[in-house]
Amino acid sequence: MRHFPETISKISEDFLDSLGLALWVEIITQDPHCIHYFGPFASTKEARIAIPGYVEDLKHKKAQLRTINVKRGKPTQLTIFLSDLEEYYDSHSAQNPYFIKAVYN
């Protein structure tokens, strides 16, 4: 059973995510060349606290990290591979920006 603060945080995350206002950790790796999204989070602090775990997991998988950001928005894919990047950027930049802004990088 969840504790009350955890339940409130989860409700906040779900609500913000439904509006496209939640925070997501974006980790770009060089090898393999991918963009990974982890989240959603209700606050920058929560997202930053989670980053070391994601970094450890990717390093365990022998990924070479390039960039880490915390962004506000709503990803349509959690992992985007190099082969999909061009199509991904074309479809998202023309209509609707994927993320509003980086709030931490």
Buried (B, 14 or more C-beta within 10 A) or exposed (E): EEEEEEEEBEEBBEEBBEEBBBBBBBBBBEEEBBBBBBBBBBBEEBBBEBBEEBBEEBEEEEBEBEEBBBBBBBBEEEBBEEEEEEEBEEEBEEEEEBBEEEBBE
